[in-house]
Amino acid sequence: MENELFTPSINLICRFAADDPSVTPTLKNALAKNAEAQQLVKEIKENQSVNNETQASTTALPAFLREQIRRRRKVLSAQFSPVPTAGQILRIDEIRGPSGLLDWDLPRPLAALLGEPTETADVWYGWMVTSETDYATDWDMLLEPEDEPFDPIAGMIQIWNPVYIYLPSTSRILAELKPARL
């Protein structure tokens, strides 16, 4: 998990390889000094011509992917409370602070369960949520069918991992647990 959170994302490396102006000078300098990132940029550029010649595959989607798509669609059509509420699991796509967007690459979306508001506006207490249910311990809570609908990236609440959630960093609601589950 640490490697996924603190290494450059593939999205960032692709933007860097394409000389995207949204990549800040600080990130450009860091990526230029990162040997692994440079190797990936080289591979991306070498494979662009191969990808242009490859035809799309017509292979059927595996059952587990069809199930994840079904679950995500169900969440997208659900009617969750638009007001932040204890029990909501929110997706975090970018890291923001009171001064705005922070210059930090988030390799993949995060999820957090709202517990209760703090004394600071827009900040809640809560817990990290992850999709990796294979690593569950007795300090984790798995989401069950009774908790549906919930997005596939929200499969397990890490009760041992409390966090502060800054609401402007969140995007959409992934699930809403019933009070009895809290």
Protein Blocks (a to p, Z undefined) as FASTA:
>chain_A
ZZmmmgccfklmmmmmnopaklcfklmmmmmmmmklmmmmmmmmmmmmmmmmpccdfbdc
dfklmmmmmmmmmmmmpccdfbdcehiacddfbdcdfkbccddddfbacddddfbdcfbe
hiacdddddfblmlgcfkbccddfklpccdfklmbccfklccdddfklpcbdfbdcdfkl
ZZ
